């Protein structure tokens, strides 16, 4: 069982920045692929960014060059630095863990709201 707890969401003006954090339980965090997803009202949940156990990252096209995912295995944490935020980034952001490395999410966090005002 893995528990994921997100923090760092909030209200920010367009062009601003936020840093999301996800604290994971469990002793095998360093072996897990991690990702951030988001879901806006009326839209499907989409993957924003992912990071492998070795630190290889991928990004959705809409956030490339603006968002950065990182991890600190010593702290069992993964982060999402979000810069140049746009109103269309408004969504609930979820931390996700892939324990088996098959690109399927095994555990979800409870989500944190990010609202970007214009």
Phi, psi and omega per residue, in radians:
X1 nan 2.285 3.104
X2 -2.125 2.301 3.049
X3 -1.911 2.368 -3.128
X4 -2.119 2.239 -3.118
X5 -2.192 2.017 3.140
X6 -1.586 2.713 3.030
X7 -2.702 2.886 3.045
X8 1.846 -0.091 3.106
X9 -1.238 3.009 3.126
X10 2.836 -2.891 -3.136
X11 -1.828 2.276 -3.137
X12 -2.499 2.646 3.096
X13 -1.381 2.704 3.076
X14 -0.958 2.401 -3.085
X15 1.603 -0.194 -3.121
X16 -1.469 -3.038 -3.073
X17 -2.309 2.657 2.992
X18 -2.501 2.664 3.050
X19 -2.174 2.058 3.085
X20 -1.609 2.515 3.089
X21 -2.174 2.607 3.090
X22 -2.362 2.055 3.111
X23 -1.722 2.197 -3.104
X24 -1.923 2.524 3.016
X25 -1.587 2.957 3.081
X26 1.789 2.687 -3.045
X27 -1.675 -0.026 -3.092
X28 -1.996 0.444 -3.082
X29 -0.938 -0.717 -3.044
X30 -1.111 -0.293 -3.128
X31 -1.616 -0.107 -3.034
X32 -1.669 2.383 2.887
X33 -1.311 2.470 -3.103
X34 -2.205 2.742 -3.133
X35 -2.690 2.807 2.976
X36 -2.010 2.328 3.039
X37 -2.097 2.891 3.019
X38 -2.524 2.693 3.092
X39 -2.440 2.056 3.074
X40 -1.598 2.747 3.140
X41 -0.973 2.259 3.100
X42 1.357 0.080 -3.118
X43 -2.115 2.817 3.103
X44 -1.331 2.686 3.067
X45 -1.191 2.363 -3.122
X46 -2.265 2.604 3.097
X47 -1.374 2.309 -3.140
X48 -1.664 -0.808 -3.088
X49 -2.802 2.707 3.093
X50 -2.469 2.784 3.124
X51 -2.537 2.277 -3.124
X52 -1.417 2.970 3.074
X53 -0.987 -0.511 -3.124
X54 -1.566 -0.064 3.059
X55 1.745 0.108 3.065
X56 -1.265 2.320 -3.044
X57 -2.024 2.647 2.995
X58 -2.365 2.685 -3.096
X59 -2.389 2.602 2.988
X60 -1.235 2.658 -3.071
X61 -1.031 -0.593 -3.051
X62 -1.280 -0.242 -3.088
X63 -2.070 -0.067 -3.133
X64 -0.997 2.331 -3.137
X65 1.486 -0.166 -3.136
X66 -2.041 -0.602 -3.095
X67 -1.891 2.591 3.077
X68 -2.366 2.180 3.069
X69 -1.717 2.488 3.110
X70 -2.610 2.926 3.138
X71 -2.482 2.660 3.053
X72 -2.249 1.718 -3.057
X73 -1.147 -0.497 3.110
X74 -1.154 -0.447 -3.133
X75 -1.868 0.115 -3.099
X76 0.895 0.775 -3.031
X77 -2.328 2.621 3.018
X78 -2.263 2.560 -3.031
X79 -2.240 2.751 3.015
X80 -2.361 1.868 3.053
X81 -1.518 2.123 -3.070
X82 -2.047 2.025 3.132
X83 -2.022 2.867 3.113
X84 0.855 0.842 -3.065
X85 -1.136 2.542 -3.132
X86 -2.097 2.725 3.093
X87 -0.960 -0.563 3.138
X88 -1.262 -0.100 3.026
X89 -1.446 -0.120 3.130
X90 -1.059 2.169 -3.083
X91 -3.100 2.982 2.898
X92 -1.538 2.228 -3.118
X93 -1.800 2.306 -3.078
X94 -2.074 2.396 2.977
X95 -1.528 2.488 -3.093
X96 -2.441 2.550 3.138
X97 -2.123 2.351 3.080
X98 -2.008 1.784 -3.035
X99 -1.418 -0.471 -3.031
X100 -1.704 -0.124 3.125
X101 1.271 0.377 -3.123
X102 -1.814 0.260 3.104
X103 1.236 0.164 3.031
X104 -1.775 2.440 -3.131
X105 -1.372 2.242 3.119
X106 -1.698 -0.559 -3.132
X107 -2.446 2.512 3.099
X108 -2.081 2.591 2.922
X109 -1.439 3.137 -3.079
X110 -1.462 -0.243 3.108
X111 1.668 2.642 3.066
X112 -2.401 2.359 -3.050
X113 -1.413 2.294 2.992
X114 -2.085 2.166 3.132
X115 -2.176 2.168 3.141
X116 -1.963 2.067 -3.124
X117 -1.626 2.593 -3.111
X118 -1.575 nan nan
